[in-house]
Amino acid sequence: MKRLFDLFFSLLLLFFLSPIIALTSLLIRLKIGSPVMFKQQRPGLKGLPFYVYKFRSMTDERDTHGKLLSDDVRLTSFGKVLRKLSLDELPQLWNVLKGDMSFVGPRPLLVEYLPLYNERQAKRHNVRPGITGWAQINGRNAISWEEKFELDVWYVENHSLWLDMKILFMTVKKVFISEGISQEGQATMKKFEGSKD
């Protein structure tokens, strides 16, 4: 049922949101530059890698050694608007359609985090990653990594179609009130370096 729901609604939303997707692409091209899409390998179901797609919200500015500057420097004012309205996530509808992701599940994080998870935290990969999830409606980036992972694992152990509907409804509400977009003092969230316990 979950996969059928994902397949049907990702197709439906890609069709109806295509004008917004096209307009967002054009504005990114004009305000940030090319490419308009950001592609990065992330671990999915069972930790298997896939490419996640997002609209670009940052520039590619680098220091004299060719290293990317910090997120807070590269995040543009237009990029902040994209993130506030969650428009940067729209290309992930393609990931849902392909089956790499679901509408609801733990957010796909960086591949480099895989060896840092403890046994319980690693359970977040027992389901497909999602565009939104239990952690996103319960703090998003404003909570600690440990709290976020505990919420992810709780979802894995308790997920149901009814819970997914509740999370989707609450996500719409969170987008409108723009809550928990970033961690205090960060453009997004500080990198995960492993849990002390």
FENKAFEN-V654160 format. One record per helix or strand of 2 or more residues. SS is the DSSP state (@ for helix, = for strand). FROM is the first residue (numbers start at 1). LEN is the number of residues. If there is no record, write none. Layout:
SS FROM LEN
SS FROM LEN
This chain:
@ 2 15
@ 18 14
= 37 7
@ 45 3
= 49 7
@ 71 4
@ 77 8
@ 87 3
@ 92 7
= 101 4
@ 111 6
@ 121 6
= 129 4
@ 136 3
@ 140 3
@ 145 14
@ 161 17
